[in-house]
Amino acid sequence: MKKTVILALSGILVATSMPAMAQTYRSDVRQYRQHDRIERGLHTGRITPREARRLARQQHRIERVERRARYYNNGYVDPRSARKIERMQDRANRNIHRAARNGHRW
């Protein structure tokens, strides 16, 4: 009986903590992938050094916006800031795509 109650309580605890974990906004993986794409493009010559600097500055601006949002919201990104960061990352993704395929080589 005691084991059943403990298992039930632990199951409830795990089930209620999962949605809270899913709601936290993390853009680290996307930032890492975009930075990696810039580095690979620079290494292969598909992105010029000038384009790489411009794209890296854009990535730093996104990181700064996210840090500021976390600072003002006790470590979390509110939905409005998350949408803004998402739009900025979408724009950066398009810029990386264009820079890699615009035909400028170094």
C-alpha positions in Angstrom: 0.0 0.0 0.0 2.8 2.4 0.9 4.7 1.7 -2.3 1.5 2.3 -4.4 0.9 5.7 -2.7 4.6 6.7 -3.2 4.5 5.6 -6.9 1.2 7.4 -7.5 2.5 10.6 -5.9 5.8 10.5 -7.8 3.9 9.9 -11.0 1.7 12.9 -10.4 4.8 15.0 -9.5 6.5 14.1 -12.8 3.4 14.6 -14.8 2.8 18.1 -13.4 6.4 19.2 -13.8 6.6 18.2 -17.5 4.4 21.0 -18.9 6.4 23.6 -17.0 9.6 22.3 -18.5 8.1 22.3 -22.0 7.1 26.0 -21.6 10.5 27.4 -21.0 11.9 29.1 -24.1 15.3 27.9 -25.3 16.8 29.2 -28.5 20.3 28.0 -27.8 20.1 25.0 -30.2 18.9 27.2 -33.1 21.5 29.8 -32.3 24.2 27.2 -32.3 23.0 25.7 -35.6 22.9 29.1 -37.3 26.4 30.0 -36.0 27.6 26.6 -37.3 26.1 27.3 -40.7 27.9 30.6 -40.9 31.2 29.0 -39.9 30.8 26.2 -42.4 29.9 28.7 -45.2 32.9 30.8 -44.4 35.2 27.7 -44.3 33.9 26.4 -47.7 34.0 29.8 -49.3 30.2 30.0 -49.9 30.1 33.0 -47.5 32.6 35.8 -47.8 34.3 37.2 -44.6 32.3 40.4 -44.9 29.0 38.5 -45.0 30.1 36.3 -42.1 30.9 39.4 -40.0 27.4 40.8 -40.8 25.7 37.5 -40.0 27.7 37.1 -36.8 26.6 40.6 -35.7 23.0 39.7 -36.4 23.4 36.6 -34.2 24.9 38.7 -31.4 21.9 41.0 -31.5 19.6 38.1 -31.1 21.6 36.8 -28.2 21.5 40.2 -26.6 17.7 40.5 -27.0 17.3 37.1 -25.4 19.6 37.9 -22.5 17.7 41.1 -21.8 14.4 39.3 -21.9 15.6 36.8 -19.4 17.1 39.5 -17.2 13.8 41.4 -16.9 11.6 38.2 -16.4 13.5 36.3 -13.7 15.3 34.0 -16.1 12.4 33.3 -18.4 11.5 34.6 -21.8 7.9 35.9 -21.9 5.7 34.9 -24.9 6.0 38.4 -26.5 9.8 38.3 -26.4 9.8 34.7 -27.6 7.9 35.8 -30.7 10.3 38.6 -31.3 13.3 36.4 -30.9 11.7 33.8 -33.2 11.1 36.4 -35.9 14.7 37.6 -35.5 16.0 34.1 -35.9 13.8 33.5 -39.0 15.2 36.6 -40.6 18.8 35.5 -39.7 18.0 32.1 -41.2 16.9 33.7 -44.5 20.0 35.9 -44.5 22.3 33.0 -44.0 20.5 31.1 -46.8 20.8 34.1 -49.2 24.5 34.7 -48.3 25.4 31.1 -49.0 23.7 31.0 -52.3 24.2 34.5 -53.8 27.2 33.4 -55.9 29.8 35.6 -54.1 32.9 33.6 -53.3 36.2 34.7 -51.8 
